[in-house]
Amino acid sequence: MGTIRLMFMGGGNIMDKDKFGLSKLSANLLNEGTKELGSVAFAEKLEQLAITLSADIRLESLHIDLGFLKEYQDKAIGYLHDLLLSPNLTPGALEKVQQRMVAAALNRESNFDYVAQLGLNKILFANTPLANPAIGTPKSIKSISLEDVKKRLEDDLDIERLIIVMGGDLDVHKTLESLKPILEILPSNKPFFTPYFSAAQEPQTKVVYKDSQQAYIYFGSPFVMKNLAQELPLARVMGFVLGSSGFGSRLMDTIRVKEGLAYSAYMRIQLSRIINCTTGYLQTKLEHQEKSIALVRKVIKEFVEKGITQEELDGAKKFLLGSEPLANETIGKRLTNKFHDFYLGLPLDYEKIMLDRIKHLTLQEINDYIKSHTEINNLSFSIVTMDPKNPKYQKLVGKKGA
């Protein structure tokens, strides 16, 4: 098996401006085959040779993934060339993709987790592209024209923005030679410079009332990162113990195990070239909403003030060091990890460097680091819940009266 991934930086939804969903729609149109064959016939040709070819977006990139058996590598690259040379940018394909995306957007409007998450994004990253829905809204999706998509892909599919990631059973030099016809058709005039968006420093709480039988609580804070290469191992252990490890984490242990307020409670530290922040969530009964929020604040405050125990550090080391084989068990995971390190400006063998740092991390080091991050106490909350004035609320919480 071989895998080739074309990563076009700047092709993600942070570049959508007022056309929410444009990057997602553009990527989806690349999944509709070529103009000559259309989506069905093109897909059938790929399927006959067990070739996979798909496009999607991340926050800051458009990526096109090609997977193939070794004996069909040349044909797979040929189909990739055909797609980029003549994508199915037709009114019919646009209408079909728009209909699917509008349906998905409407469905998400009734997904309370999604509503709460989007609300948190609007708080933490107000007046930035991160505050907008990547999939778009029904209105914004319908407003996107074929010319919008063509212009977007002309900008995105630029060799100045391209990073090629490949792996598996293939010869790198021969593969690059095979890719030359593709690279030669790409323009070279629109480099992309990665922006950075700071999370809100001032805590806010926003509540949206829905006909919900549970309270959906999403929260987050800024996270100050000065030196990624040096701090990443520390941040990984910190996040693991606080809230990203599931059972055994501080949040889960307090909110579910000890208090029985929620089925799950998570919090993780998000680090990238465009954002540094913490985000977390929990779902609880309506009557436990305020107590749960207070407990989140309390757990994080005590965590920053007191740090972690030797037992927690040993547990984190055991899990993080032991799970490394799973993190690299497939070619896809290995390529993703290598690209991630490269994109962050880290050595390609950084995973080994980080694991060694974690292995030798002392309790004093990690606690000094945790105690320096008082900014994670500046928690903002986005909550989807039922209005207490709603007659249904009283029935659900078992109370009488207004």
C-alpha positions as CSV (number, residue, x, y, z in Angstrom):
1,M,0.0,0.0,0.0
2,G,1.1,3.6,-0.7
3,T,-0.3,6.9,0.5
4,I,0.2,10.4,-0.9
5,R,-1.3,13.4,0.8
6,L,-1.2,16.8,-0.8
7,M,-1.6,19.5,1.9
8,F,-2.4,23.0,0.6
9,M,-1.9,25.5,3.4
10,G,-4.5,28.2,3.5
11,G,-7.2,26.0,2.1
12,G,-9.1,25.7,5.4
13,N,-12.1,27.5,6.8
14,I,-10.0,30.3,8.4
15,M,-10.0,31.8,4.9
16,D,-13.7,31.7,4.3
17,K,-14.3,35.3,5.3
18,D,-18.1,36.0,4.9
19,K,-18.6,32.9,2.8
20,F,-19.0,30.5,5.6
21,G,-18.6,26.9,4.4
22,L,-16.8,27.9,1.1
23,S,-13.7,25.8,1.9
24,K,-15.8,22.8,2.9
25,L,-18.0,23.1,-0.2
26,S,-14.9,23.4,-2.4
27,A,-13.4,20.3,-1.0
28,N,-16.6,18.4,-1.3
29,L,-16.8,19.3,-5.0
30,L,-13.4,17.8,-5.5
31,N,-15.0,14.5,-4.3
32,E,-17.5,14.7,-7.2
33,G,-15.1,13.3,-9.8
34,T,-14.0,14.9,-13.1
35,K,-16.1,17.0,-15.4
36,E,-15.7,14.4,-18.1
37,L,-16.7,11.3,-16.1
38,G,-18.9,12.7,-13.3
39,S,-18.9,11.4,-9.7
40,V,-20.3,7.9,-10.3
41,A,-18.2,6.8,-13.2
42,F,-15.0,8.3,-11.7
43,A,-15.7,6.6,-8.4
44,E,-16.3,3.3,-10.2
45,K,-12.9,3.5,-11.9
46,L,-11.2,4.1,-8.6
47,E,-13.1,1.3,-6.9
48,Q,-12.1,-1.2,-9.6
49,L,-8.5,-0.7,-8.7
50,A,-9.0,-0.3,-5.0
51,I,-7.8,3.3,-5.2
52,T,-9.0,5.8,-2.6
53,L,-9.1,9.5,-3.5
54,S,-10.7,12.1,-1.3
55,A,-10.5,15.8,-0.3
56,D,-11.3,17.5,3.0
57,I,-10.3,20.5,5.0
58,R,-8.8,21.4,8.4
59,L,-8.8,24.8,10.0
60,E,-5.9,26.0,7.9
61,S,-5.5,23.5,5.1
62,L,-7.1,21.7,2.2
63,H,-5.8,18.1,1.9
64,I,-6.2,15.6,-0.9
65,D,-5.5,12.0,0.1
66,L,-4.6,9.2,-2.4
67,G,-4.3,5.6,-1.4
68,F,-3.3,2.7,-3.7
69,L,-1.9,-0.8,-4.1
70,K,1.7,-0.7,-5.3
71,E,0.9,-2.2,-8.7
72,Y,-1.6,0.6,-9.4
73,Q,0.5,3.6,-8.2
74,D,0.9,5.1,-11.7
75,K,-2.8,4.8,-12.5
76,A,-3.7,6.3,-9.1
77,I,-1.5,9.3,-9.7
78,G,-3.0,9.5,-13.2
79,Y,-6.5,9.8,-11.7
80,L,-5.3,12.4,-9.3
81,H,-3.9,14.4,-12.2
82,D,-7.2,14.1,-14.1
83,L,-9.1,15.4,-11.0
84,L,-6.9,18.4,-10.5
85,L,-6.8,19.2,-14.2
86,S,-10.6,19.0,-14.7
87,P,-12.6,18.8,-11.4
88,N,-16.4,18.5,-11.8
89,L,-17.2,22.1,-11.2
90,T,-20.6,22.1,-12.8
91,P,-24.0,23.6,-11.8
92,G,-25.4,20.1,-11.2
93,A,-22.5,19.0,-8.9
94,L,-22.7,22.3,-7.0
95,E,-26.4,21.9,-6.4
96,K,-26.0,18.3,-5.2
97,V,-23.2,19.2,-2.8
98,Q,-25.1,22.3,-1.6
99,Q,-28.2,20.2,-0.8
100,R,-26.2,17.8,1.2
101,M,-24.4,20.5,3.1
102,V,-27.6,22.5,3.9
103,A,-29.2,19.3,5.3
104,A,-26.1,18.7,7.4
105,A,-26.1,22.3,8.6
106,L,-29.8,22.1,9.5
107,N,-29.2,18.9,11.4
108,R,-26.4,20.5,13.4
109,E,-28.6,23.3,14.5
110,S,-30.5,20.8,16.6
111,N,-27.3,19.2,17.9
112,F,-26.9,20.8,21.3
113,D,-23.2,19.8,21.6
114,Y,-22.5,21.5,18.3
115,V,-24.4,24.6,19.4
116,A,-22.5,24.8,22.7
117,Q,-19.2,24.2,21.0
118,L,-19.8,26.9,18.4
119,G,-20.9,29.2,21.2
120,L,-17.6,28.7,22.9
121,N,-15.7,29.4,19.7
122,K,-17.6,32.7,19.4
123,I,-16.5,33.6,23.0
124,L,-12.9,32.6,22.8
125,F,-12.2,33.8,19.3
126,A,-14.7,36.6,18.7
127,N,-14.4,38.5,15.5
128,T,-12.1,35.9,14.0
129,P,-12.8,33.2,11.4
130,L,-12.7,30.6,14.2
131,A,-16.0,32.0,15.5
132,N,-17.8,31.0,12.3
133,P,-19.1,27.5,11.5
134,A,-16.7,25.5,9.2
135,I,-19.6,23.8,7.5
136,G,-21.4,27.1,7.0
137,T,-25.1,28.0,7.6
138,P,-28.0,27.1,5.3
139,K,-28.0,30.7,4.1
140,S,-24.3,31.0,3.5
141,I,-24.1,27.7,1.7
142,K,-26.9,28.6,-0.6
143,S,-25.2,31.9,-1.4
144,I,-22.0,30.3,-2.7
145,S,-21.7,30.4,-6.5
146,L,-19.7,28.2,-8.9
147,E,-17.5,31.2,-9.5
148,D,-16.8,31.5,-5.7
149,V,-15.6,27.9,-5.7
150,K,-13.5,28.2,-8.9
151,K,-11.8,31.3,-7.4
152,R,-11.2,29.6,-4.1
153,L,-9.7,26.5,-5.7
154,E,-7.5,28.7,-7.9
155,D,-6.1,30.3,-4.8
156,D,-5.8,27.2,-2.8
157,L,-4.3,24.7,-5.3
158,D,-1.1,26.7,-5.5
159,I,2.3,25.0,-5.5
160,E,3.6,27.7,-3.1
161,R,1.2,26.4,-0.5
162,L,1.8,22.7,-1.1
163,I,3.4,20.2,1.3
164,I,3.6,16.6,0.1
165,V,3.4,13.8,2.6
166,M,3.9,10.3,1.4
167,G,4.7,6.9,2.8
168,G,4.2,3.1,2.5
169,D,5.5,0.7,-0.1
170,L,6.8,3.3,-2.6
171,D,10.0,4.8,-4.0
172,V,10.1,8.4,-2.9
173,H,12.2,9.7,-5.9
174,K,10.2,7.8,-8.5
175,T,7.0,8.9,-6.9
176,L,8.1,12.5,-7.0
177,E,9.0,12.1,-10.7
178,S,5.5,10.7,-11.3
179,L,3.9,13.7,-9.5
180,K,5.7,16.2,-11.8
181,P,2.9,16.5,-14.3
182,I,0.6,17.4,-11.5
183,L,2.9,19.9,-10.0
184,E,3.5,21.5,-13.4
185,I,-0.2,22.4,-13.8
186,L,-0.4,24.1,-10.4
187,P,0.0,27.9,-10.4
188,S,2.8,29.5,-8.3
189,N,1.8,33.0,-7.2
190,K,-0.2,32.9,-3.9
191,P,2.0,31.9,-0.8
192,F,0.1,31.6,2.5
193,F,1.3,33.0,5.8
194,T,-0.3,31.4,8.8
195,P,-2.2,33.8,11.1
196,Y,-2.4,33.4,14.9
197,F,-5.5,34.0,16.9
198,S,-5.3,34.7,20.6
199,A,-8.0,33.3,22.9
200,A,-10.1,35.8,24.9
201,Q,-8.4,36.8,28.2
202,E,-11.6,38.0,29.9
203,P,-13.9,35.2,31.0
204,Q,-17.5,35.3,29.7
205,T,-20.5,33.1,30.1
206,K,-23.2,32.8,27.5
207,V,-26.4,30.7,27.8
208,V,-28.6,29.5,25.0
209,Y,-32.1,28.2,25.9
210,K,-33.3,25.2,24.0
211,D,-35.9,22.5,24.6
212,S,-33.2,20.3,26.2
213,Q,-33.5,17.8,29.0
214,Q,-29.8,18.1,29.8
215,A,-27.3,21.0,30.3
216,Y,-24.5,21.0,27.7
217,I,-21.6,22.8,29.2
218,Y,-18.6,23.8,27.1
219,F,-15.7,25.8,28.6
220,G,-12.3,27.0,27.7
221,S,-9.5,29.4,28.5
222,P,-6.3,30.9,27.0
223,F,-3.1,28.9,27.3
224,V,0.2,30.8,27.1
225,M,2.9,28.8,25.2
226,K,6.4,30.5,24.9
227,N,8.5,27.6,23.6
228,L,6.6,24.8,21.9
229,A,9.5,22.3,21.6
230,Q,10.4,22.7,25.3
231,E,7.0,22.9,26.7
232,L,5.0,20.4,24.7
233,P,6.0,17.3,26.8
234,L,5.0,19.3,30.0
235,A,1.7,20.4,28.5
236,R,0.9,16.9,27.4
237,V,1.3,15.5,30.9
238,M,-0.5,18.5,32.4
239,G,-3.5,18.1,30.1
240,F,-3.5,14.3,30.6
241,V,-3.8,14.5,34.3
242,L,-6.2,17.4,34.4
243,G,-8.8,16.3,31.9
244,S,-7.9,14.5,28.7
245,S,-7.3,11.0,30.0
246,G,-10.9,10.0,30.8
247,F,-11.2,7.9,33.9
248,G,-8.5,8.9,36.4
249,S,-8.3,12.5,35.3
250,R,-9.0,15.2,37.9
251,L,-12.2,16.4,36.2
252,M,-13.7,13.0,35.7
253,D,-12.7,11.8,39.1
254,T,-14.4,14.7,40.8
255,I,-17.4,15.3,38.6
256,R,-18.4,11.8,37.8
257,V,-16.9,9.4,40.3
258,K,-17.1,11.4,43.5
259,E,-20.1,13.7,42.8
260,G,-22.0,11.7,40.2
261,L,-22.9,14.8,38.3
262,A,-22.1,13.7,34.7
263,Y,-21.4,10.7,32.6
264,S,-18.2,12.2,31.3
265,A,-16.1,15.4,31.7
266,Y,-13.1,16.3,29.6
267,M,-10.6,19.1,29.2
268,R,-7.7,19.3,26.8
269,I,-4.9,21.7,25.9
270,Q,-5.0,22.6,22.2
271,L,-1.7,23.7,20.7
272,S,-1.0,24.7,17.1
273,R,0.5,27.4,15.0
274,I,-2.8,29.3,14.9
275,I,-4.2,28.8,18.4
276,N,-3.2,27.9,22.0
277,C,-6.1,27.4,24.4
278,T,-7.8,24.9,26.6
279,T,-11.3,23.5,25.9
280,G,-13.5,21.1,27.8
281,Y,-17.1,19.9,28.1
282,L,-19.5,18.0,30.2
283,Q,-23.2,17.1,30.1
284,T,-25.3,17.0,33.2
285,K,-28.9,17.1,34.5
286,L,-30.5,20.5,34.5
287,E,-30.6,20.7,38.3
288,H,-26.9,20.0,38.5
289,Q,-25.8,22.7,36.0
290,E,-24.6,25.4,38.4
291,K,-23.0,22.9,40.8
292,S,-21.1,21.3,37.9
293,I,-19.8,24.7,36.7
294,A,-18.7,25.6,40.2
295,L,-16.9,22.2,40.5
296,V,-15.1,22.8,37.1
297,R,-13.8,26.1,38.4
298,K,-12.8,24.5,41.8
299,V,-11.0,21.6,40.3
300,I,-8.9,23.7,37.9
301,K,-8.1,26.3,40.6
302,E,-6.9,23.6,43.0
303,F,-5.0,21.9,40.2
304,V,-3.1,25.1,39.3
305,E,-2.4,25.9,43.0
306,K,-1.3,22.4,44.2
307,G,-0.1,20.6,41.0
308,I,-0.2,16.8,40.8
309,T,1.0,13.9,42.9
310,Q,3.8,11.5,42.2
311,E,1.2,8.8,41.6
312,E,-0.6,10.8,39.0
313,L,2.8,11.6,37.3
314,D,3.7,7.9,37.3
315,G,0.3,7.0,35.8
316,A,0.6,9.6,33.1
317,K,4.1,8.4,32.2
318,K,3.0,4.7,32.0
319,F,0.1,5.5,29.7
320,L,1.8,8.0,27.4
321,L,4.9,5.9,27.0
322,G,2.9,2.7,26.6
323,S,0.5,4.1,24.1
324,E,3.2,5.2,21.6
325,P,2.9,2.0,19.4
326,L,-0.9,2.6,19.0
327,A,-0.2,6.2,18.0
328,N,1.9,4.9,15.1
329,E,0.2,1.6,14.2
330,T,-1.0,2.6,10.7
331,I,0.7,4.4,7.9
332,G,-2.0,7.1,8.1
333,K,-1.2,7.8,11.7
334,R,2.5,7.9,11.1
335,L,2.2,10.3,8.2
336,T,-0.1,12.6,10.2
337,N,2.3,12.6,13.2
338,K,5.3,13.4,10.9
339,F,3.4,16.2,9.2
340,H,2.2,17.6,12.5
341,D,5.8,17.8,13.7
342,F,7.0,19.3,10.5
343,Y,4.3,21.9,10.3
344,L,4.9,23.0,13.9
345,G,8.6,23.5,13.1
346,L,9.7,20.5,15.2
347,P,12.2,17.8,14.3
348,L,10.7,14.9,12.4
349,D,11.7,12.6,15.2
350,Y,10.2,14.9,17.9
351,E,7.8,12.1,19.1
352,K,10.9,10.2,20.4
353,I,12.3,13.4,21.9
354,M,9.0,14.2,23.6
355,L,8.6,10.7,25.0
356,D,12.2,10.8,26.4
357,R,11.4,14.1,28.1
358,I,8.2,12.7,29.6
359,K,10.1,9.6,30.8
360,H,12.6,11.7,32.8
361,L,10.2,14.4,33.9
362,T,10.3,15.1,37.6
363,L,7.5,16.0,39.9
364,Q,9.1,19.4,40.7
365,E,9.4,20.2,37.0
366,I,5.8,19.4,36.1
367,N,4.3,21.2,39.2
368,D,6.4,24.3,38.6
369,Y,5.0,24.3,35.0
370,I,1.4,23.7,36.1
371,K,1.6,26.5,38.7
372,S,2.9,29.0,36.1
373,H,-0.3,28.6,34.1
374,T,-2.7,30.6,36.2
375,E,-4.4,31.8,33.0
376,I,-6.4,28.6,32.6
377,N,-8.5,29.8,35.6
378,N,-9.9,32.5,33.2
379,L,-12.7,30.2,32.1
380,S,-15.4,31.1,29.7
381,F,-18.5,29.0,29.5
382,S,-21.0,28.3,26.7
383,I,-24.1,26.6,27.9
384,V,-27.1,25.1,26.2
385,T,-29.9,24.4,28.6
386,M,-33.6,24.7,29.3
387,D,-35.0,28.0,30.4
388,P,-36.0,27.7,34.1
389,K,-39.2,29.6,33.3
390,N,-40.2,26.9,30.9
391,P,-43.1,24.8,32.4
392,K,-41.3,21.7,31.3
393,Y,-38.3,22.6,33.5
394,Q,-40.2,22.3,36.7
395,K,-41.4,18.8,35.8
396,L,-37.9,17.7,34.8
397,V,-36.2,18.9,38.0
398,G,-39.0,17.7,40.2
399,K,-39.8,21.1,41.6
400,K,-43.1,23.0,42.1
401,G,-43.8,26.6,41.4
402,A,-42.0,29.1,39.3
